[in-house]
Amino acid sequence: MKIIITEKVHEAGIKLIEKHVQADIKYGIKREELLNCIKEYDAMIIRADTPIDKELMDAGCNLKAIGMAGIGLNHVDVEYAKKKGIGVYNVADGSNDSVAELTIALMLNIVRKVSAASYATRNQKWDKHGFPGNQLKGKTMGIIALGKIGSRVAGFCQAFGMKVIAYDPFLDPKIAEQMNIELLELDELLKRVDIISIHAPLTKGTYHLIGRKEIEIMKPCSFILNLGRGGVVDEEALYEALKSGHLAGAAVDVMEKEPPGESKLFELDNFIATPHIGAGTVEAQEHIALSIVTKVLDHLQVI
């Protein structure tokens, strides 16, 4: 049996595959080449940059399993895979802690203007009074999607002495109550928050969930964090609110188009972005690789 790996995964996962079957590492393989060779493979290990559609699965006449080394399956036609009898797997909890920790890192960065102050200092501008920030204690954090990551962020925020409220139409209110978190409708949450942290997936229902109308509801000089998915926030509306000063700042790890290319947001000093690195810790990547490889090998019945 043979497994093709189309994008970088932790070495521990590759070593586990090689104990049982042949692993062909073809990072960055082009679409046409993949279509031509996929018939040779029993399974695939992919990440977010390898779209799996009907054409590719039809070409993979021996394909039995697809392993996504991450959470999102937006780029995989899961329903068609089911019709073809192809197992599709992901790792839903592999990076929860890492994403939650990056959320806090970005929050501290944007409210204390760390990147701007560091840039100035590195350019010989020693300005002790030019970067007034905000403290977190006493502020209200609004979390959109209080799942495993959102809940972890909530705990961190409470440790800072913040009040946490949340919007999650799918969550049992009793769970929020156990975490000492008030569940609200979105508009009511937006009126009260100093910071919102978004951890929602991108669906038809969440596309541009935070748009011009929602941002206008927010208090002046509040902040937005997005570590869910690009597209949940309307980037044009975000730009306008940051430029006008209605929003004090925004920090994101995801954007609607990735890589984003040129964006007006990058012209703003009160906007910071990282290149979708929420899961980018050594610990998370090792866990994800071992977990997804184990699921695929188990599906192939070789372990």
N, C-alpha and C positions, 0 to 999 in steps of 0.2 A: 504494500500500500504506500501511497505517496500523498504528502500534504504540501501545498504551496503556501508560502507566507509572503504576502504582498506589501506589508508595511512593517516598520521596525517594532519588534517586541523584545522584552527582556530576555537576556541570554538563558536564564533559567528555564523559560518555556521551550526554547529551541532544544536545549539539552534533554528535556523530558520527551519531546517528540522523537528525537534521535535514538532514544533507548528502545523505542517500539516500532517505528516506521521511518521511511525516508522523508527528510525535510528538505525542500527546495526553497532557498531564500532568494526571492526576486523582488527586493524592495524597489518601489517606484516603477514597476512594470507598466508599460503602456497598454491601453485598452485593446488595441488590435492584436498585440502579442498575446495578451491574456486570453482573448477569444480563440486564438489559434491553438493554444496549448492546454486550455482548461480540461479538455477531454482526458488528459493523462492523469488527472488527480482525483483522489477519493474525498478530499476535504480541503478547505481553505481557512487560513487565519488572516483576518483583515483588520483594518481600523477604519477611520472615518473617510479616508480618501479613495476607497475602492467601492464604487457603486455596484450593487448586485441586482440586476434586472432580469426580465424574462429571457432576453437574448443570451445573456451570459449563462444562465442556468440551463437553457436548452442546449447550448454548446457543451456544457459540462455533463456529458452523458453518463459519466461514472461518479458524479458528485453526490455525496451522501450527507455531508455536514458542512456548515459555514459557521465559523467562530469569530465573533466580533470582540476584539480585545478592548472593550470599553462598554459604555452604557447604551448610547443611542443606536437605534436601528432604522432611522429615517431613510437611510440610503440603501436599505435592503427590502426587496419586495417579499415580505414575510408570507403573505397570503399565497403567492404563486409557489414559493418554496414548499409550503404545506401541501399544495396540490401535487407537486413533484415528489413528495416524500423525502424532502431534504430537511434535515434538522438544522435549526437556526438557534445559536446560543450567544448570549452576551454575559457581562459581569456587572450586575446591577449595583453591587455594593463595594466594588473594588477600590473606589477612590473617594469614598464619602469623607473621611477625615482630611485627606489632602485638599479637597475642594473647599471644605469648611474653613480650614486653616488659611488658605489663600484668600478667602473672602475677608477674613479678619485682617490679613496683611494689607489688602487693597483698601479696606475701610480706614485703617490707621494712616495709611499713606495719604489718602485724599483729604481726610479731615485735618491732618497735621501738615499737609503740603510738603511731605518728605522729599518727593522727587524734585519738585521745584527748588527747594532749599538746597538739596544736594548738588543740583546742576549749577546753581549760582555760586556755591562755595567752591566747587571744582574749577570754576572760571574766575577765581580770585575776587569774588564779590562776597565779603564777609558782612552780612546784613542781619543783625540779631533781631531787628524789629520789622523786617519786611515780609514776614511769613506768619501772620497771626492765624492760628488754627482754632479748632474747637475740641473741647474734651468730650468724652463719651458718657461719663457718669451723669445720670439725670436725663439723658436724651431718650427719645422713643424710637425704637427700631421696628419697622414693619417688614415682616417676612412674607413674601409671596411664594407659596408652596412649602408647606411645613412637613416635608417628607424627611428622609433620613439625613440629608445634607442640611436642609433648613432647620431641623430640630437641633442639630449639632451647633449650627451658627447661633441659634437662640440661646443655647446654654452658655456659649462664650460671651454673648452680649449681656446676659444676666450677671455673669461674673464681673463684668465691667461696671455694674450698677445701672444698667439701662433697663427701661421698661420695654417689654417685647409684646407686640400685637401681631396678628397674622391674618392673611386671607388664603383660605384653602377650601373650596367648595366640596372637596372629596373627603375631607378629614372628619372623623368622628369628634364632635365637640368635647366629649369626655377625655379624649387623649390630650387635647389642648389644655383642658382644665387641669389635668395632672401635671402639666409642665408650667402651670401658672401663666398661661398665655391666653389672652382674649381673642376670640375669633370674630372677625368683622366682615361686612361686605366691603368690596374694594374701594368704593368712593369714600366710605367712612374712614377706612384705614388711611387713605391718601391725605385726608384732611388733618390727620393727627400726627403723622410721622415727621421725624427729623431726618431719618435715613430709611430708604427701602432697599431690601436685598432680595433679588429675584433668583429663584431656583426652579422655575417651571420649565417643562419641556416645550418644544415648539410643536404646536398642533394648530388646526384651523381655529380653534377656540382661543388660543393664546397669541396668535399672530398680531403684533402691534397692540397687545393688551395694555401696554403703557404708551399712549399716544399723546397728541397735543392736548386733548380735553383732560386726560388724567393728570398730566404734568401741571396744567393750569390750576388744578384743585390743590396741589401740594403747597405747603407753606413756602414762602420766599426763603431762599438760602438753605434749602434742604438738599439732600444728596441721594444719588441713585447708584446702586451696585447691581451688576448683572453677571451672574455666574451660572445662569441656566442655559439658555440658548439664544443666539443671535436671532433677531426677528421678533422677539417678544417685546422689545423696545423699538419704537419708531425713531430711527437715528436722525432723521431730518428734524423732527420735533425736539429731540434731545439737544441737537446742535443749537437750535433757536433759543431754547431755554437757558443753556449754558452761556451762550454769547450775550444774551440780554441781562444775565445776572439773576434771573428768577431762580435758577438752580445754582447752588454754590459749587457743586462739583459732581463728577461721575467717574466711576471706575468700572471697567468691564474686562472680562476674560474671553468674551464671545462677541462676534459681530455678525450682522446679517449675511454678509459675503465674506468668506474666508478662503485665502487671505483677502483683506479688504481693498488692497491697492490704495489709490489716493482717496482720502476722506477729509472733508472739511473739519471733522472733529479733531483731527491731529493738529490743526492750527491753534487749538485752544489750550491755554495753560491750566485750565481747571478740568481737563479730561485726561485720564490715564488709561492705558490698555495694555494687556498682556496677550500673547498669541495662543490662547486656548490651552493654557498649561495647568489647569486645575488638577488634573490627574498626574501631573509631571513630577512625581517624587519617586525616588528609587524604590521605596517600600511599596507604594501603590502599584508601580509597574511590574514589580516582581510578583506581587499577589495576583494581579490581573492576568499576567502571562501564564502562571501555573494553573490558575482556575480555569481559564478558557481552554487551554490545551488538555487539561484533564477531562473536561466535558466533551471535547471533540473525540479524544481517544476512546473514551467510554462509549460514545455513540458508534464508533467504528468497531467496538468490541475487541480491542487489542490490549486492554488492561483490565 
